[in-house]
Amino acid sequence: MDELERSIGDLVVANRILAKEDVVDAYGHVSIRHPNKPDPYLLSRSLSPGFVTREDIIEFKLDGTPVSDTRPA
């Protein structure tokens, strides 16, 4: 498993843990910097943190626009 895949998995787990512990609610979010690039970050699409899966993670530019993803952020 490469560093990006590991980071995506960690982000999914972080979303689930923080939702379970009531740290974030349906409107909260967790993001991380891309592990291999200095500027992009990873964030789930618009979804309650308790339901986030690997497929929901989107790469974003610093200005908030998705990189190569047409799903609603």
MMTF fields as JSON, N, C-alpha, C and O atoms, coordinates in Angstrom:
{
  "mmtfVersion": "1.0.0",
  "mmtfProducer": "UNKNOWN",
  "numBonds": 291,
  "numAtoms": 292,
  "numGroups": 73,
  "numChains": 1,
  "numModels": 1,
  "chainsPerModel": [1],
  "groupsPerChain": [73],
  "chainIdList": ["A"],
  "bondAtomList": [4, 2, 8, 6, 12, 10, 16, 14, 20, 18, 24, 22, 28, 26, 32, 30, 36, 34, 40, 38, 44, 42, 48, 46, 52, 50, 56, 54, 60, 58, 64, 62, 68, 66, 72, 70, 76, 74, 80, 78, 84, 82, 88, 86, 92, 90, 96, 94, 100, 98, 104, 102, 108, 106, 112, 110, 116, 114, 120, 118, 124, 122, 128, 126, 132, 130, 136, 134, 140, 138, 144, 142, 148, 146, 152, 150, 156, 154, 160, 158, 164, 162, 168, 166, 172, 170, 176, 174, 180, 178, 184, 182, 188, 186, 192, 190, 196, 194, 200, 198, 204, 202, 208, 206, 212, 210, 216, 214, 220, 218, 224, 222, 228, 226, 232, 230, 236, 234, 240, 238, 244, 242, 248, 246, 252, 250, 256, 254, 260, 258, 264, 262, 268, 266, 272, 270, 276, 274, 280, 278, 284, 282, 288, 286],
  "bondOrderList": [1, 1, 1, 1, 1, 1, 1, 1, 1, 1, 1, 1, 1, 1, 1, 1, 1, 1, 1, 1, 1, 1, 1, 1, 1, 1, 1, 1, 1, 1, 1, 1, 1, 1, 1, 1, 1, 1, 1, 1, 1, 1, 1, 1, 1, 1, 1, 1, 1, 1, 1, 1, 1, 1, 1, 1, 1, 1, 1, 1, 1, 1, 1, 1, 1, 1, 1, 1, 1, 1, 1, 1],
  "groupList": [{"groupName": "MET", "atomNameList": ["N", "CA", "C", "O"], "elementList": ["N", "C", "C", "O"], "formalChargeList": [0, 0, 0, 0], "bondAtomList": [1, 0, 2, 1, 3, 2], "bondOrderList": [1, 1, 2], "singleLetterCode": "M", "chemCompType": "L-PEPTIDE LINKING"}, {"groupName": "ASP", "atomNameList": ["N", "CA", "C", "O"], "elementList": ["N", "C", "C", "O"], "formalChargeList": [0, 0, 0, 0], "bondAtomList": [1, 0, 2, 1, 3, 2], "bondOrderList": [1, 1, 2], "singleLetterCode": "D", "chemCompType": "L-PEPTIDE LINKING"}, {"groupName": "GLU", "atomNameList": ["N", "CA", "C", "O"], "elementList": ["N", "C", "C", "O"], "formalChargeList": [0, 0, 0, 0], "bondAtomList": [1, 0, 2, 1, 3, 2], "bondOrderList": [1, 1, 2], "singleLetterCode": "E", "chemCompType": "L-PEPTIDE LINKING"}, {"groupName": "LEU", "atomNameList": ["N", "CA", "C", "O"], "elementList": ["N", "C", "C", "O"], "formalChargeList": [0, 0, 0, 0], "bondAtomList": [1, 0, 2, 1, 3, 2], "bondOrderList": [1, 1, 2], "singleLetterCode": "L", "chemCompType": "L-PEPTIDE LINKING"}, {"groupName": "ARG", "atomNameList": ["N", "CA", "C", "O"], "elementList": ["N", "C", "C", "O"], "formalChargeList": [0, 0, 0, 0], "bondAtomList": [1, 0, 2, 1, 3, 2], "bondOrderList": [1, 1, 2], "singleLetterCode": "R", "chemCompType": "L-PEPTIDE LINKING"}, {"groupName": "SER", "atomNameList": ["N", "CA", "C", "O"], "elementList": ["N", "C", "C", "O"], "formalChargeList": [0, 0, 0, 0], "bondAtomList": [1, 0, 2, 1, 3, 2], "bondOrderList": [1, 1, 2], "singleLetterCode": "S", "chemCompType": "L-PEPTIDE LINKING"}, {"groupName": "ILE", "atomNameList": ["N", "CA", "C", "O"], "elementList": ["N", "C", "C", "O"], "formalChargeList": [0, 0, 0, 0], "bondAtomList": [1, 0, 2, 1, 3, 2], "bondOrderList": [1, 1, 2], "singleLetterCode": "I", "chemCompType": "L-PEPTIDE LINKING"}, {"groupName": "GLY", "atomNameList": ["N", "CA", "C", "O"], "elementList": ["N", "C", "C", "O"], "formalChargeList": [0, 0, 0, 0], "bondAtomList": [1, 0, 2, 1, 3, 2], "bondOrderList": [1, 1, 2], "singleLetterCode": "G", "chemCompType": "PEPTIDE LINKING"}, {"groupName": "VAL", "atomNameList": ["N", "CA", "C", "O"], "elementList": ["N", "C", "C", "O"], "formalChargeList": [0, 0, 0, 0], "bondAtomList": [1, 0, 2, 1, 3, 2], "bondOrderList": [1, 1, 2], "singleLetterCode": "V", "chemCompType": "L-PEPTIDE LINKING"}, {"groupName": "ALA", "atomNameList": ["N", "CA", "C", "O"], "elementList": ["N", "C", "C", "O"], "formalChargeList": [0, 0, 0, 0], "bondAtomList": [1, 0, 2, 1, 3, 2], "bondOrderList": [1, 1, 2], "singleLetterCode": "A", "chemCompType": "L-PEPTIDE LINKING"}, {"groupName": "ASN", "atomNameList": ["N", "CA", "C", "O"], "elementList": ["N", "C", "C", "O"], "formalChargeList": [0, 0, 0, 0], "bondAtomList": [1, 0, 2, 1, 3, 2], "bondOrderList": [1, 1, 2], "singleLetterCode": "N", "chemCompType": "L-PEPTIDE LINKING"}, {"groupName": "LYS", "atomNameList": ["N", "CA", "C", "O"], "elementList": ["N", "C", "C", "O"], "formalChargeList": [0, 0, 0, 0], "bondAtomList": [1, 0, 2, 1, 3, 2], "bondOrderList": [1, 1, 2], "singleLetterCode": "K", "chemCompType": "L-PEPTIDE LINKING"}, {"groupName": "TYR", "atomNameList": ["N", "CA", "C", "O"], "elementList": ["N", "C", "C", "O"], "formalChargeList": [0, 0, 0, 0], "bondAtomList": [1, 0, 2, 1, 3, 2], "bondOrderList": [1, 1, 2], "singleLetterCode": "Y", "chemCompType": "L-PEPTIDE LINKING"}, {"groupName": "HIS", "atomNameList": ["N", "CA", "C", "O"], "elementList": ["N", "C", "C", "O"], "formalChargeList": [0, 0, 0, 0], "bondAtomList": [1, 0, 2, 1, 3, 2], "bondOrderList": [1, 1, 2], "singleLetterCode": "H", "chemCompType": "L-PEPTIDE LINKING"}, {"groupName": "PRO", "atomNameList": ["N", "CA", "C", "O"], "elementList": ["N", "C", "C", "O"], "formalChargeList": [0, 0, 0, 0], "bondAtomList": [1, 0, 2, 1, 3, 2], "bondOrderList": [1, 1, 2], "singleLetterCode": "P", "chemCompType": "L-PEPTIDE LINKING"}, {"groupName": "PHE", "atomNameList": ["N", "CA", "C", "O"], "elementList": ["N", "C", "C", "O"], "formalChargeList": [0, 0, 0, 0], "bondAtomList": [1, 0, 2, 1, 3, 2], "bondOrderList": [1, 1, 2], "singleLetterCode": "F", "chemCompType": "L-PEPTIDE LINKING"}, {"groupName": "THR", "atomNameList": ["N", "CA", "C", "O"], "elementList": ["N", "C", "C", "O"], "formalChargeList": [0, 0, 0, 0], "bondAtomList": [1, 0, 2, 1, 3, 2], "bondOrderList": [1, 1, 2], "singleLetterCode": "T", "chemCompType": "L-PEPTIDE LINKING"}],
  "groupTypeList": [0, 1, 2, 3, 2, 4, 5, 6, 7, 1, 3, 8, 8, 9, 10, 4, 6, 3, 9, 11, 2, 1, 8, 8, 1, 9, 12, 7, 13, 8, 5, 6, 4, 13, 14, 10, 11, 14, 1, 14, 12, 3, 3, 5, 4, 5, 3, 5, 14, 7, 15, 8, 16, 4, 2, 1, 6, 6, 2, 15, 11, 3, 1, 7, 16, 14, 8, 5, 1, 16, 4, 14, 9],
  "groupIdList": [1, 2, 3, 4, 5, 6, 7, 8, 9, 10, 11, 12, 13, 14, 15, 16, 17, 18, 19, 20, 21, 22, 23, 24, 25, 26, 27, 28, 29, 30, 31, 32, 33, 34, 35, 36, 37, 38, 39, 40, 41, 42, 43, 44, 45, 46, 47, 48, 49, 50, 51, 52, 53, 54, 55, 56, 57, 58, 59, 60, 61, 62, 63, 64, 65, 66, 67, 68, 69, 70, 71, 72, 73],
  "secStructList": [7, 7, 2, 2, 2, 2, 2, 2, 2, 2, 2, 2, 2, 2, 2, 2, 2, 2, 2, 2, 6, 6, 1, 1, 7, 6, 6, 7, 7, 7, 3, 3, 3, 7, 1, 1, 1, 1, 1, 7, 3, 3, 3, 3, 7, 1, 1, 7, 4, 4, 4, 7, 7, 4, 4, 4, 3, 3, 3, 3, 7, 6, 6, 1, 7, 5, 1, 1, 7, 7, 1, 7, 7],
  "xCoordList": [0.857, 0.0, 0.901, 1.834, 0.604, 1.441, 0.974, -0.042, 1.727, 1.48, 0.133, -0.543, -0.259, -1.544, -2.694, -3.614, -2.646, -3.708, -3.793, -4.889, -2.664, -2.632, -3.253, -4.013, -2.933, -3.475, -4.988, -5.707, -5.465, -6.912, -7.593, -8.631, -7.017, -7.566, -7.572, -8.545, -6.499, -6.426, -7.485, -8.073, -7.727, -8.723, -10.131, -10.943, -10.413, -11.708, -11.881, -12.928, -10.864, -10.926, -11.086, -11.867, -10.362, -10.466, -11.886, -12.425, -12.492, -13.873, -14.797, -15.626, -14.661, -15.534, -15.346, -16.321, -14.093, -13.819, -14.387, -15.067, -14.119, -14.587, -16.111, -16.697, -16.755, -18.215, -18.741, -19.678, -18.136, -18.571, -18.397, -19.214, -17.343, -17.065, -17.762, -17.524, -18.621, -19.373, -18.472, -18.838, -17.312, -16.415, -16.853, -16.791, -17.296, -17.876, -19.276, -19.546, -20.166, -21.521, -21.693, -20.705, -22.916, -23.176, -22.564, -22.384, -22.244, -21.711, -20.215, -19.632, -19.59, -18.156, -17.365, -17.931, -16.065, -15.228, -13.804, -13.381, -13.094, -11.687, -10.944, -11.402, -9.808, -9.003, -7.542, -7.135, -6.766, -5.321, -4.623, -5.217, -3.36, -2.545, -2.222, -2.105, -2.08, -1.686, -0.299, 0.582, -0.077, 1.222, 2.376, 3.542, 2.059, 3.112, 3.28, 4.221, 2.38, 2.422, 2.279, 1.56, 2.942, 2.925, 1.628, 1.313, 0.873, -0.28, -1.651, -2.448, -1.967, -3.323, -3.638, -2.749, -4.926, -5.361, -6.472, -7.065, -6.747, -7.759, -8.898, -8.677, -10.121, -11.321, -12.433, -12.444, -13.366, -14.47, -15.449, -15.504, -16.211, -17.277, -18.292, -18.161, -19.281, -20.282, -21.085, -21.996, -20.72, -21.299, -21.055, -20.012, -21.982, -21.79, -20.536, -20.359, -19.652, -18.395, -18.551, -17.657, -19.66, -19.875, -20.104, -20.064, -20.342, -20.622, -19.528, -19.695, -18.432, -17.362, -16.675, -16.354, -16.458, -15.69, -14.519, -14.416, -13.657, -12.492, -12.929, -12.262, -14.043, -14.522, -15.023, -15.191, -15.261, -15.773, -14.671, -14.968, -13.421, -12.32, -11.968, -11.804, -11.855, -11.545, -10.282, -10.072, -9.455, -8.263, -8.657, -9.303, -8.257, -8.585, -7.328, -6.301, -7.429, -6.38, -6.556, -7.6, -5.551, -5.631, -6.778, -7.268, -7.213, -8.331, -9.692, -10.731, -9.684, -10.928, -11.568, -12.648, -10.931, -11.498, -10.994, -9.822, -11.89, -11.481, -10.492, -10.562, -9.586, -8.621, -9.168, -9.302, -9.479, -9.908, -11.098, -11.127, -12.061, -13.24, -14.441, -14.409, -15.491, -16.662, -17.825, -18.874, -17.647, -18.712, -18.871, -17.914, -20.067, -20.232, -19.348, -19.326, -18.632, -17.766, -18.632, -18.13],
  "yCoordList": [-1.176, 0.0, 1.236, 1.342, 2.164, 3.362, 4.407, 4.235, 5.461, 6.495, 7.193, 7.513, 7.429, 8.069, 7.174, 7.642, 5.905, 4.973, 4.859, 4.796, 4.833, 4.788, 6.055, 5.984, 7.208, 8.474, 8.539, 9.036, 8.042, 8.008, 7.12, 7.487, 5.977, 5.092, 5.755, 5.638, 6.448, 7.157, 8.252, 8.472, 8.934, 9.997, 9.432, 10.028, 8.296, 7.642, 7.269, 7.527, 6.671, 6.271, 7.496, 7.464, 8.567, 9.793, 10.347, 10.751, 10.371, 10.834, 9.989, 10.528, 8.677, 7.766, 7.908, 7.934, 7.999, 8.132, 9.435, 9.434, 10.543, 11.837, 11.932, 12.6, 11.276, 11.241, 10.406, 10.811, 9.245, 8.36, 9.017, 8.815, 9.799, 10.466, 11.823, 12.565, 12.149, 13.41, 14.65, 15.698, 14.52, 15.669, 16.495, 17.724, 15.823, 16.497, 15.94, 14.786, 16.764, 16.297, 16.144, 16.023, 16.147, 15.957, 17.056, 16.872, 18.192, 19.317, 19.528, 20.417, 18.744, 18.875, 18.132, 17.378, 18.341, 17.634, 17.493, 18.194, 16.572, 16.319, 16.35, 15.766, 17.023, 17.038, 16.796, 16.979, 16.383, 16.208, 16.701, 16.738, 17.076, 17.44, 16.193, 15.098, 16.37, 15.26, 14.802, 15.64, 13.506, 13.032, 13.164, 13.142, 13.302, 13.318, 14.649, 14.825, 15.584, 16.885, 17.978, 17.789, 19.111, 20.14, 20.934, 21.402, 21.097, 21.992, 21.334, 21.829, 20.251, 19.716, 19.147, 18.824, 19.044, 18.39, 17.406, 17.467, 16.509, 15.481, 15.726, 16.03, 15.589, 15.855, 15.011, 14.764, 14.569, 13.793, 14.717, 15.917, 14.14, 14.905, 15.267, 14.838, 16.034, 16.489, 15.294, 14.805, 14.841, 13.633, 13.647, 14.121, 13.147, 13.056, 12.238, 11.174, 12.702, 12.006, 10.535, 9.726, 10.197, 8.816, 7.857, 6.642, 8.37, 7.533, 7.578, 6.989, 8.253, 8.413, 7.076, 6.311, 6.818, 5.648, 6.135, 7.325, 5.235, 5.582, 6.248, 7.159, 5.791, 6.309, 7.751, 8.425, 8.226, 9.578, 10.637, 11.831, 10.218, 11.16, 11.814, 11.144, 13.146, 13.945, 14.758, 15.251, 14.889, 15.747, 17.155, 17.337, 18.149, 19.544, 20.393, 20.124, 21.422, 22.443, 23.368, 23.35, 24.164, 25.078, 26.074, 26.561, 26.387, 27.319, 26.645, 27.291, 25.346, 24.632, 23.955, 23.381, 24.007, 23.328, 21.887, 21.619, 20.963, 19.555, 19.319, 19.974, 18.396, 17.989, 16.731, 15.695, 16.812, 15.645, 14.911, 13.68, 15.636, 15.007, 15.883, 17.082, 15.315, 16.103, 15.954, 16.571, 15.14, 14.972, 16.251, 17.01, 16.499, 17.67, 17.541, 16.51, 18.609, 18.599, 18.807, 18.838],
  "zCoordList": [0.0, 0.0, 0.0, 0.796, -0.903, -0.974, 0.048, 0.721, 0.137, 1.143, 0.95, 1.927, -0.3, -0.564, -0.105, 0.566, -0.459, -0.062, 1.462, 2.017, 2.125, 3.592, 4.179, 5.145, 3.603, 4.087, 3.895, 4.762, 2.77, 2.526, 3.571, 4.121, 3.835, 4.868, 6.234, 6.979, 6.565, 7.849, 7.931, 8.99, 6.823, 6.796, 7.006, 7.714, 6.399, 6.596, 8.072, 8.664, 8.649, 10.06, 10.959, 11.911, 10.671, 11.477, 11.433, 12.463, 10.255, 10.137, 11.002, 11.736, 10.922, 11.664, 13.173, 13.925, 13.612, 15.052, 15.592, 16.619, 14.918, 15.41, 15.391, 16.242, 14.438, 14.422, 15.588, 16.276, 15.805, 16.895, 18.256, 19.154, 18.412, 19.689, 19.8, 20.752, 18.833, 18.809, 18.796, 19.329, 18.193, 18.034, 16.832, 16.863, 15.774, 14.614, 14.42, 14.752, 13.88, 13.612, 12.107, 11.383, 11.632, 10.207, 9.351, 8.147, 9.954, 9.185, 9.394, 8.772, 10.241, 10.471, 9.413, 8.622, 9.396, 8.436, 8.964, 9.883, 8.355, 8.663, 7.337, 6.356, 7.299, 6.08, 6.445, 7.593, 5.453, 5.631, 4.372, 3.294, 4.517, 3.357, 2.561, 3.113, 1.269, 0.394, 0.825, 1.019, 0.98, 1.474, 0.473, 0.869, -0.819, -1.84, -2.552, -3.327, -2.297, -2.975, -1.923, -0.942, -2.102, -1.055, -0.925, 0.169, -1.995, -1.935, -1.767, -0.97, -2.471, -2.376, -0.988, -0.2, -0.732, 0.495, 0.162, -0.915, 1.084, 0.909, 1.884, 3.056, 1.381, 2.172, 1.573, 0.368, 2.402, 1.85, 1.133, 1.4, 0.228, -0.41, 0.659, 1.806, 0.308, 1.267, 1.773, 1.106, 2.972, 3.538, 5.031, 5.482, 5.794, 7.241, 7.535, 6.944, 8.437, 8.709, 9.115, 8.868, 9.723, 10.137, 8.987, 9.185, 7.792, 6.63, 5.564, 4.496, 5.825, 4.836, 4.545, 5.455, 3.249, 2.807, 1.955, 1.657, 1.573, 0.74, -0.567, -1.059, -1.121, -2.398, -2.283, -3.299, -1.074, -0.867, -0.763, -0.722, -0.721, -0.548, -1.877, -2.896, -1.842, -3.032, -2.763, -1.655, -3.778, -3.695, -4.133, -5.165, -3.334, -3.62, -3.764, -3.14, -4.598, -4.668, -3.468, -2.816, -3.179, -2.039, -2.151, -1.133, -3.368, -3.522, -3.351, -3.488, -3.05, -2.775, -3.962, -3.832, -5.12, -6.28, -6.338, -6.071, -6.689, -6.767, -7.906, -8.946, -7.702, -8.722, -9.386, -8.735, -10.661, -11.453, -10.841, -10.839, -10.332, -9.752, -10.042, -9.764, -10.59, -10.953, -9.971, -10.156, -8.93, -7.943, -7.125, -6.977, -6.592, -5.73, -4.493, -3.821, -4.219, -3.036, -1.83, -0.706]
}
